[in-house]
């Protein structure tokens, strides 16, 4: 994943933020919407593209673009920074591969303890049996 290439491929759209806020909200377009087309990106290799389209399938539109919006602050520039950070966190999370779990057997010492305990238990049970006289 090449961050610089991905940053150059981002398409930014602005709009007026929703919600209350008085005159400022009605005048200024501070809401930022970033569009990133995953399958056409040159900043990702083919394996990464496949992995992202599978893991982020519910976030990707039918057109194939990943959309991230931000309207937290009153500054368009700050919202742009927050949206790009959010996008890169999403991409990082989508590209993360969980390491395979290495199965480990029980140690020789643990196995010996288990067999010893099993033997003691069997001897205890054997002593409870009724004795038959000849």
Secondary structure, DSSP 8 states (H G I E B T S, - for coil): --HHHHHHH-EEEEE---S--THHHHH---EEEEEEESTT-SSS-HHHHHHHHHHTTTTB-TTSEEEEEE-SSS-HHHHHHHHHHHHHHHHHHHH------------HHHHHHHHHHHHHHHHHHHHTS-----
